[in-house]
Amino acid sequence: MAKYATHLCFIFLLTSCTLFSKKSEGITTDTTKIQHFVGNDTISNDIEEHYTDPDDLKGVTEIHFTELWIWDYLNEEGEWDEMWVFREPELNYWLFERQTSFGMSSEMCEWVLAKPNGEYILSYQPAEMNTPNSLEIQKLEFYDESGFPEFWEPTGEVKTFGDTIHGWDSYEGEKYEVHFKGQPDPSIYYLGTTDIDMRALYHFNDLEGDIRLPIFFPIDLPKNTIILNEDTTMEYYNMKVSYRFNSTSPNSYYVYIPDDL
């Protein structure tokens, strides 16, 4: 992913802009037929203007994701790669896109929108050509942990993560040693605090099916904990797990969902 330049995000929004016509009423694993979006975007270094036929937008809501969050992670080849996630700050919606978030773990899924109430909307592209996409809705239950498990031991060491050169957000993280059962050496984490509920991001890999992020975040932490770094050596599997928070930056990505979703 590191080879992608930031401006490619604007290309992704063109391929992902879709209009949905509602057909289902349930919550879990319901399917909704959608029509492909037909419209125009004027793109330069930023979105200068976004417009479409007002009749096309009846019954749907435009969600504009204005933040790009990046984590670096060590891939299966032992090389550093990037995972991108988009965020809409007012609603605290997260947007995961196939090319930059979950890769080919699910070939037919184009994107996933996650809400802070545990609802995930998955947009699938059928194998047949010229066939409307479909939506699958899954609901996960989040728990608001009041504190850290007892095997998470703070060390008092602190470290700063983020890109401060461009004036973007940075986070100060405290080092924790975590003693998982059956693991001789502790895992090392750096954790910070934020006013953002992070659970929809951390629970992504609990979704049914084969869709997965390349980073498996722990989920037994308070909701306002930002996981800035993990280094774990799994001796039994001869494998190293390592990832770190890179940066947040302004960006633009649009999707459209039915008003009553």
C-alpha positions in Angstrom: 0.0 0.0 0.0 2.9 2.3 0.6 3.2 2.8 -3.1 -0.1 4.5 -3.3 0.0 8.3 -3.3 -2.6 10.1 -1.2 -4.4 11.6 -4.2 -5.5 8.2 -5.3 -8.2 8.3 -2.6 -10.1 10.6 -4.9 -10.1 8.0 -7.6 -11.5 5.5 -5.1 -14.5 7.7 -4.3 -15.5 7.7 -8.0 -15.6 3.9 -8.1 -17.5 3.7 -4.8 -20.2 6.3 -5.2 -23.4 4.3 -5.5 -27.1 4.9 -4.9 -29.2 2.4 -3.0 -32.9 1.5 -3.4 -34.0 -0.2 -0.1 -35.5 -3.7 -0.1 -34.8 -5.2 3.3 -36.1 -4.5 6.8 -34.0 -6.6 9.1 -30.6 -6.0 10.8 -28.4 -9.0 10.5 -27.3 -10.3 7.1 -30.1 -8.6 5.1 -29.5 -7.8 1.5 -30.5 -4.6 -0.4 -30.3 -4.1 -4.2 -28.6 -0.9 -5.3 -28.1 1.0 -8.5 -24.7 2.3 -9.6 -24.3 6.1 -9.0 -24.4 8.2 -12.1 -23.0 11.7 -11.6 -19.9 13.9 -11.7 -17.2 15.0 -9.4 -14.7 17.8 -10.1 -11.4 16.8 -8.6 -8.2 18.7 -8.1 -6.0 18.6 -5.0 -9.3 18.5 -3.1 -12.9 18.1 -4.0 -13.8 21.6 -5.3 -17.4 20.8 -6.1 -19.7 17.7 -5.7 -23.0 17.7 -7.5 -25.5 15.3 -9.1 -29.2 15.2 -10.2 -31.3 16.0 -7.1 -33.8 13.3 -8.2 -31.1 10.7 -8.0 -30.5 11.5 -4.3 -34.1 11.0 -3.2 -34.2 8.5 -0.3 -30.5 8.4 0.2 -28.0 10.2 2.4 -24.5 11.3 1.3 -21.8 10.4 3.8 -18.6 12.4 3.4 -15.5 11.0 5.0 -13.0 13.8 5.7 -10.3 12.0 7.6 -7.8 9.4 6.5 -6.2 7.3 9.3 -3.1 5.2 8.5 -1.4 2.4 10.4 1.8 0.8 9.3 2.1 -3.0 9.7 4.5 -5.8 9.1 3.1 -8.0 6.3 3.5 -11.8 5.8 6.6 -11.1 3.7 8.2 -9.3 6.6 7.9 -5.9 4.8 6.2 -2.7 6.0 2.8 -2.0 4.4 0.0 0.5 5.1 -3.6 0.1 6.2 -5.9 3.0 5.4 -9.3 3.8 7.1 -11.5 6.8 6.4 -13.6 8.5 9.1 -16.6 10.9 9.3 -15.9 12.8 12.5 -19.4 14.2 13.3 -21.1 10.8 13.2 -18.0 8.8 14.0 -18.5 6.5 11.0 -15.6 4.5 9.7 -15.2 3.5 6.1 -13.0 0.5 5.0 -12.2 0.2 1.3 -11.0 -3.0 -0.4 -7.9 -1.7 -2.0 -6.4 0.0 1.0 -8.1 -1.5 4.1 -8.9 -5.2 3.9 -7.3 -6.1 0.6 -8.4 -9.3 -1.2 -9.6 -11.0 2.0 -13.0 -10.5 0.4 -12.8 -10.1 -3.4 -16.5 -9.1 -3.9 -16.8 -6.6 -1.1 -16.0 -3.0 -2.2 -16.3 -1.2 1.1 -17.7 -1.5 4.6 -19.2 1.4 6.6 -19.1 1.0 10.4 -21.3 2.9 12.9 -20.6 3.4 16.6 -23.7 1.4 17.5 -22.1 -1.8 16.2 -23.8 -1.8 12.8 -21.7 -2.6 9.7 -22.9 -2.1 6.1 -21.1 -4.2 3.6 -21.3 -3.3 -0.1 -20.8 -6.3 -2.4 -20.2 -6.4 -6.1 -21.8 -9.5 -7.8 -19.8 -11.7 -10.1 -22.2 -11.1 -13.0 -21.5 -8.1 -15.2 -23.9 -5.1 -15.1 -25.6 -6.5 -12.0 -26.5 -4.1 -9.2 -24.5 -4.3 -6.0 -26.0 -5.6 -2.8 -25.8 -4.6 0.8 -25.3 -6.9 3.8 -25.9 -5.5 7.3 -24.3 -7.1 10.3 -24.7 -6.0 13.9 -22.1 -6.6 16.6 -22.4 -6.0 20.3 -19.8 -3.6 21.8 -18.9 -3.5 25.5 -17.7 -0.4 27.3 -14.9 -1.7 29.4 -14.2 0.4 32.5 -10.5 -0.5 32.8 -7.7 -2.6 31.6 -7.4 -6.4 32.2 -5.0 -7.1 35.1 -2.4 -8.7 32.8 -1.9 -5.4 31.1 0.9 -3.8 33.1 1.8 -0.1 32.5 5.5 0.7 32.6 5.4 4.5 32.8 7.4 4.9 29.6 5.9 7.2 27.0 6.3 7.8 23.3 4.7 10.1 20.7 3.1 8.8 17.5 1.9 10.7 14.4 3.0 13.1 11.8 3.6 16.5 13.4 5.5 17.9 10.5 2.3 18.8 8.6 0.5 19.9 11.8 -1.7 16.8 11.9 -2.8 15.1 15.1 -0.3 13.2 17.3 -0.8 11.0 20.3 1.3 10.3 23.3 1.2 6.6 24.2 2.2 4.8 27.4 4.1 1.5 27.1 2.3 -1.6 28.4 3.7 -5.1 28.9 1.0 -7.7 28.3 1.5 -11.3 29.5 -0.7 -13.5 27.3 -1.1 -17.1 28.5 1.3 -19.6 26.8 3.6 -16.8 25.6 7.1 -16.7 27.3 7.8 -13.0 26.4 5.3 -10.2 27.0 3.7 -8.3 24.1 4.6 -4.6 24.0 1.8 -2.1 23.4 1.7 1.7 23.4 -1.7 3.0 24.2 -3.1 6.6 24.2 -6.4 8.2 25.0 -8.8 10.0 22.7 -12.3 11.4 22.7 -13.2 9.1 19.8 -15.0 5.8 20.3 -12.6 3.4 18.6 -14.6 0.2 19.0 -16.1 0.0 15.5 -12.5 -0.1 14.2 -11.2 -2.6 16.6 -14.1 -5.1 16.2 -14.0 -5.2 12.4 -12.4 -8.7 12.4 -15.4 -10.1 14.4 -17.6 -9.7 11.3 -18.9 -13.0 9.8 -17.4 -14.2 6.6 -13.8 -14.0 5.3 -13.3 -10.3 5.4 -10.4 -9.2 7.6 -8.2 -6.3 8.3 -4.4 -7.1 8.2 -4.2 -5.8 11.8 -5.9 -7.6 14.7 -6.5 -5.1 17.4 -7.3 -6.2 21.0 -10.9 -5.5 21.9 -10.9 -5.8 25.7 -9.9 -2.1 26.3 -11.9 1.0 27.2 -13.6 2.5 24.1 -11.5 5.7 24.1 -8.2 3.9 24.0 -6.2 4.4 20.8 -3.8 1.5 20.1 -0.6 3.2 18.8 1.8 0.3 18.6 2.1 -3.5 19.1 5.2 -5.7 19.0 4.6 -9.4 19.7 6.9 -12.4 19.0 5.0 -15.7 18.8 7.8 -18.2 19.3 5.6 -21.2 18.8 4.6 -20.0 15.3 8.0 -18.3 14.6 6.1 -15.2 13.7 6.3 -11.5 14.6 3.3 -9.2 14.9 4.1 -5.5 14.6 2.1 -2.4 13.7 2.2 1.3 14.6 0.0 4.3 14.1 1.3 6.5 11.3 -0.9 9.6 10.9 -4.3 11.2 10.3 -4.8 13.7 7.5 -7.6 15.6 5.7 -9.2 13.7 2.8 -12.4 13.1 0.9 -14.4 9.9 0.2 -18.1 9.7 -0.5 -20.6 6.9 -0.2 -24.4 6.9 -0.3 -26.7 4.9 1.9 -30.5 4.7 2.2 -32.0 7.2 4.6 -33.5 4.6 6.8 -30.3 2.5 7.3 
